């Protein structure tokens, strides 16, 4: 299942590469393979141990214990049958969790596309994957206050993963500002279409596929009939929510714009997936479809609303993962009796506040120390040329160069 979720990195990469202009494609590809690698290393060195500490300072602050050792992953420790004995190894758990933190960082990538410096982005990835994400992850999945003092429920991470990534992205976008030419002097919005919608569609289908690992793997076992049946139910609900999101987004876009908007349909699928992620086991398949439908409607209005507010998000990541993530967390008590609205709201506020404040501080430091935005000339040329020195489609550019700003 961890390998399934790792494949989502390819989905995010293809989706972003399809929704940005051709002159920024190589930088997007470099950024995504780089962030995944940074996430793996930093989560191994520090992040995992913060999120799942052996000792804690408080229910808000985890301790740091480096527990990824061979002894902790021996057959005896996993199958001893003793009270509290693990039923999977720490290395197995690490492999599954590390691809989640990479997913959160991938959300940031799309929102800040086309105008951020590559190495400033990767520097932020170091902090988010080693400290920011793991601390709020500890509050939920590591035994922190959201589960020890409240009944917060988030099965696979609508809040813990998706809202966290979206809020970090929002902080970055607010400091970074919109792309050059996105908003005209009179305040009107200029559409900047992506270069490769087939690639974006492929990326969405890859993400849809990877989500079966994201949600299904969060059952954490298939060692009994009950757990195997749970995984099957999660698979069906995940699939139905995505389908509902696509249809709802298409119909909403048709009603609002008079046309079937493919980019909205793609984001509708992802919004449906994010919406069901907080509780993909408890609803019936029909209710899961309805949850996806609502997510698909919400995301269209959110994307339009953020654009009107001059929050420039080239791929709609903040709406898909943030707004739909909040909805997914809030809807859990309607189908899961173990959750309550107060606890869910506390979780949303806690994740949002911590991630936003911490991210604003880190983005601000990076802006002061190394800068986070490329120059206007570099933005015109395209980040492929200024940041990577190579082009994704050199045979389609005049003279092998994108200096024309195509």
C-alpha positions in Angstrom: 0.0 0.0 0.0 2.9 2.3 0.7 4.2 1.6 -2.8 0.7 2.5 -4.2 0.9 5.9 -2.3 4.4 6.5 -3.5 3.0 6.2 -7.1 0.8 9.3 -6.2 4.1 11.3 -6.4 4.0 10.5 -10.1 0.3 11.6 -10.2 1.0 14.9 -8.6 4.0 15.5 -10.9 1.9 14.8 -14.1 -1.0 16.8 -12.8 1.1 19.9 -12.1 3.2 19.5 -15.3 -0.1 19.5 -17.3 -1.6 22.5 -15.5 1.4 24.9 -15.8 2.8 26.5 -18.9 5.3 24.6 -21.0 8.2 26.9 -20.0 7.9 25.7 -16.4 7.6 22.0 -17.0 11.2 20.9 -16.2 11.2 22.9 -13.0 8.0 21.2 -11.9 9.5 17.8 -12.6 12.7 18.6 -10.7 10.7 20.0 -7.8 8.6 16.9 -7.4 11.3 14.4 -7.6 13.4 16.6 -5.2 10.6 17.1 -2.7 9.9 13.4 -2.5 13.5 12.6 -1.8 13.9 15.4 0.7 10.7 14.1 2.5 12.1 10.6 2.7 15.4 11.7 4.2 14.1 14.2 6.7 11.2 12.0 7.9 13.8 9.2 8.5 16.2 11.5 10.4 13.7 13.4 12.5 10.1 13.5 11.4 9.0 9.9 12.1 10.5 10.0 15.6 8.6 13.2 16.4 5.3 11.8 15.1 5.6 8.5 16.9 7.8 9.1 19.9 8.7 6.5 22.5 8.6 9.3 25.2 6.6 12.5 25.2 7.1 15.9 26.8 3.3 16.6 26.7 0.2 15.8 24.7 1.2 18.8 22.5 5.0 18.3 22.3 6.4 14.9 21.4 9.8 13.7 22.5 12.5 12.5 20.1 13.5 8.9 20.2 15.3 7.2 17.3 13.4 4.0 17.1 14.1 2.7 13.6 16.4 -0.1 14.6 16.7 -3.8 13.6 15.6 -4.9 17.1 12.3 -3.1 16.8 11.6 -4.9 13.6 12.4 -8.5 14.5 9.9 -11.2 13.9 9.7 -11.9 17.6 8.8 -8.3 18.5 6.0 -8.3 15.9 4.5 -11.7 16.6 5.2 -12.2 20.3 1.5 -11.9 21.2 2.3 -9.9 24.3 0.0 -7.1 25.5 0.7 -4.1 23.4 3.0 -5.9 21.0 3.0 -4.4 17.5 1.4 -6.3 14.7 3.6 -4.8 12.0 7.2 -3.7 12.1 8.4 -0.1 12.6 10.0 -0.2 9.1 6.7 -1.2 7.6 5.0 1.6 9.4 7.7 4.1 8.4 7.4 3.1 4.7 3.7 3.7 4.8 3.9 7.0 6.7 6.8 8.5 4.8 4.7 8.6 1.6 2.0 10.5 3.4 4.3 13.3 4.4 5.6 13.5 0.8 2.0 13.8 -0.3 1.5 16.8 2.0 4.6 18.5 0.5 3.4 17.8 -3.0 0.3 19.8 -2.3 2.5 22.9 -1.7 4.3 22.4 -5.0 1.3 23.0 -7.2 0.1 26.1 -5.4 3.4 28.0 -5.6 4.2 26.9 -9.2 5.6 29.1 -11.9 7.2 31.8 -9.7 9.0 30.3 -6.7 12.8 29.6 -6.5 13.5 25.9 -6.6 15.9 25.7 -3.7 13.8 28.0 -1.5 11.0 25.5 -2.1 13.2 22.5 -1.2 14.4 24.4 1.9 10.8 24.7 3.1 10.3 21.0 2.3 13.1 20.2 4.8 11.2 22.0 7.6 7.7 20.9 6.8 8.6 17.2 6.5 10.8 17.0 9.5 9.0 19.3 12.0 5.7 21.0 10.9 3.9 18.0 9.6 5.1 15.4 12.2 4.1 17.5 15.2 0.5 17.9 14.1 0.6 14.3 13.0 1.6 13.3 16.5 -1.5 15.2 17.9 -3.7 12.8 15.9 -2.0 9.5 15.0 0.9 9.6 17.5 -1.3 9.7 20.6 -1.3 13.4 21.2 -4.1 15.6 22.6 -6.5 15.3 19.7 -7.1 11.6 20.5 -6.1 11.6 24.2 -8.3 14.5 25.2 -10.8 14.7 22.3 -12.5 12.2 20.0 -11.0 13.6 16.8 -11.3 11.1 14.0 -9.4 11.2 10.8 -9.0 7.7 9.3 -6.5 8.5 6.5 -5.8 12.2 6.7 -8.3 14.7 5.3 -7.0 17.0 8.0 -3.7 15.5 9.0 -2.3 15.2 5.5 -4.4 17.3 3.1 -5.4 20.3 5.2 -1.8 20.5 6.6 -0.4 20.6 3.1 -3.0 23.1 1.8 -2.5 25.5 4.8 1.3 25.4 4.3 0.6 26.2 0.6 -1.7 29.0 1.5 0.9 30.6 3.7 3.4 30.4 0.9 1.1 31.8 -1.7 0.2 34.8 0.5 3.9 35.7 1.0 4.8 34.9 -2.6 2.0 36.8 -4.4 0.3 36.0 -7.7 2.0 35.2 -11.0 2.9 38.1 -13.2 -0.1 39.1 -15.3 -2.6 36.9 -13.5 -4.6 39.9 -12.3 -5.0 42.9 -14.6 -4.7 46.5 -13.3 -8.5 46.8 -13.3 -8.8 43.8 -11.0 -10.1 41.4 -13.6 -8.7 37.8 -13.8 -6.6 36.6 -16.7 -6.9 32.9 -17.3 -3.5 31.2 -17.7 -4.2 27.8 -19.3 -2.0 24.8 -18.7 0.1 23.4 -21.4 -0.9 19.7 -21.4 -4.4 18.6 -20.4 -3.8 15.0 -21.4 -0.9 14.9 -18.9 -3.1 16.5 -16.2 -5.8 13.9 -16.8 -3.2 11.1 -16.6 -2.0 12.5 -13.4 -5.5 12.6 -12.0 -6.1 8.9 -12.8 -2.7 8.0 -11.2 -3.7 9.8 -8.1 -7.1 8.1 -8.2 -5.3 4.7 -8.3 -2.8 5.7 -5.6 -5.7 6.7 -3.3 -6.7 3.1 -2.9 -3.4 2.6 -1.1 -3.8 5.9 0.7 -7.2 5.0 2.2 -7.1 1.2 2.0 -3.7 0.9 3.5 -4.9 3.0 6.5 -6.8 0.0 7.8 -3.2 -1.1 8.6 -4.0 -4.9 8.3 -5.5 -7.6 6.2 -4.8 -10.3 8.6 -8.4 -11.2 9.4 -11.6 -11.5 7.6 -12.9 -8.3 9.2 -9.9 -6.2 8.2 -9.9 -7.6 4.7 -13.6 -6.8 4.3 -12.9 -3.3 5.7 -10.3 -2.7 3.0 -12.8 -3.8 0.4 -15.4 -1.3 1.7 -12.8 1.5 1.8 -11.8 0.7 -1.8 -15.4 0.9 -2.9 -16.2 4.1 -1.0 -13.0 5.8 -2.2 -13.9 5.0 -5.8 -17.5 6.1 -5.5 -16.6 9.4 -3.8 -14.2 10.3 -6.7 -16.8 9.4 -9.3 -19.4 11.6 -7.5 -16.9 14.4 -7.3 -16.3 14.3 -11.1 -20.0 14.3 -12.0 -20.8 17.1 -9.6 -18.0 19.3 -10.6 -18.9 18.9 -14.3 -22.5 19.8 -13.7 -21.6 22.7 -11.5 -19.1 24.0 -14.1 -21.7 23.6 -16.8 -24.3 25.6 -14.8 -21.8 28.3 -13.9 -19.8 28.7 -17.1 -22.0 27.1 -19.8 -19.3 24.6 -20.7 -17.9 21.3 -19.4 -14.6 22.4 -17.8 -12.1 19.6 -17.8 -9.8 21.1 -15.1 -12.8 21.4 -12.8 -13.8 17.8 -13.4 -10.2 16.7 -12.6 -10.3 18.7 -9.4 -13.7 17.4 -8.6 -12.3 13.8 -8.6 -9.6 14.9 -6.2 -12.0 16.8 -4.0 -14.2 13.8 -3.8 -11.2 11.7 -2.8 -10.0 14.2 -0.2 -13.6 14.5 1.2 -13.9 10.7 1.9 -10.4 10.3 3.2 -11.3 11.3 6.8 -13.8 8.4 7.1 -13.8 6.0 4.1 -14.9 3.0 6.2 -18.1 4.1 8.0 -20.4 5.4 5.2 -22.4 3.2 2.8 -21.2 3.4 -0.8 -24.2 5.6 -1.7 -23.4 8.0 1.2 -19.8 8.0 0.1 -20.9 9.0 -3.4 -23.0 11.8 -1.9 -20.0 13.0 0.1 -17.9 13.1 -3.1 -20.7 15.0 -4.8 -20.7 17.7 -2.2 -16.9 17.8 -2.3 -17.1 18.3 -6.1 -19.5 21.1 -5.8 -17.6 22.9 -3.1 -14.3 22.8 -4.9 -15.6 24.6 -8.0 -17.0 27.5 -5.8 -13.8 27.5 -3.8 -11.5 27.7 -6.8 -13.5 30.6 -8.3 -13.7 32.3 -4.9 -10.0 32.2 -4.2 -9.3 33.5 -7.6 -11.6 36.5 -7.0 -9.7 37.0 -3.7 -6.5 37.2 -5.8 -5.0 34.1 -4.2 -3.3 32.6 -7.2 -3.2 28.8 -7.1 -2.3 27.5 -10.5 -3.6 23.9 -9.9 -6.4 24.5 -7.3 -4.5 22.7 -4.6 -5.6 24.9 -1.7 -9.3 24.3 -2.7 -8.9 20.6 -3.3 -6.9 19.7 -0.3 -7.8 22.5 2.1 -11.5 23.3 1.6 -12.5 19.8 0.7 -10.3 18.5 3.5 -12.2 20.6 6.1 -15.5 19.4 4.7 -14.2 15.8 4.9 -13.3 16.2 8.6 -16.6 17.9 9.5 -18.8 15.3 7.8 -17.3 12.3 9.8 -19.8 12.4 12.7 -22.7 12.0 10.3 -21.7 8.4 9.6 -19.3 7.6 12.5 -20.7 7.5 16.0 -17.2 7.5 17.5 -16.7 11.1 16.3 -18.3 14.4 17.4 -18.4 17.8 15.9 -16.6 19.6 18.7 -13.6 17.3 18.4 -13.5 17.6 14.7 -13.6 21.4 14.8 -10.8 21.4 17.5 -8.8 19.2 15.1 -9.3 21.5 12.1 -8.5 24.7 14.1 -5.4 23.1 15.7 -4.0 21.8 12.4 -4.8 25.1 10.6 -3.3 27.4 13.3 -0.1 25.4 13.9 0.6 24.8 10.2 -0.2 28.4 9.1 1.8 30.1 11.8 4.8 27.8 11.6 4.7 28.0 7.8 4.5 31.8 7.7 7.5 32.0 10.0 9.5 29.6 7.8 8.5 31.3 4.5 9.3 34.7 6.0 12.8 33.6 7.1 13.5 32.1 3.7 12.3 35.3 2.0 14.6 37.3 4.1 17.6 35.0 3.9 17.6 33.6 0.3 14.5 35.0 -1.4 11.6 32.9 -2.5 10.5 34.5 -5.8 12.3 34.6 -9.1 12.7 37.9 -10.9 10.1 39.1 -13.4 12.6 38.4 -16.3 13.1 34.9 -15.1 9.3 34.4 -14.8 8.9 35.6 -18.3 11.6 33.3 -19.6 10.2 30.4 -17.7 11.7 28.6 -14.7 13.0 25.8 -16.9 15.6 28.1 -18.2 16.4 30.1 -15.1 16.3 27.4 -12.5 17.2 24.2 -14.4 19.0 25.4 -17.5 17.1 23.0 -19.7 13.7 22.7 -21.4 11.1 20.0 -21.3 10.1 20.5 -25.0 13.1 22.0 -26.7 12.0 20.8 -30.2 8.8 22.9 -29.9 10.5 26.2 -29.0 12.0 28.7 -31.4 15.8 28.3 -31.6 15.7 25.8 -28.7 15.0 28.6 -26.2 12.0 29.8 -24.2 13.3 33.3 -23.8 10.3 34.5 -25.7 8.2 33.6 -22.7 5.9 31.3 -24.5 
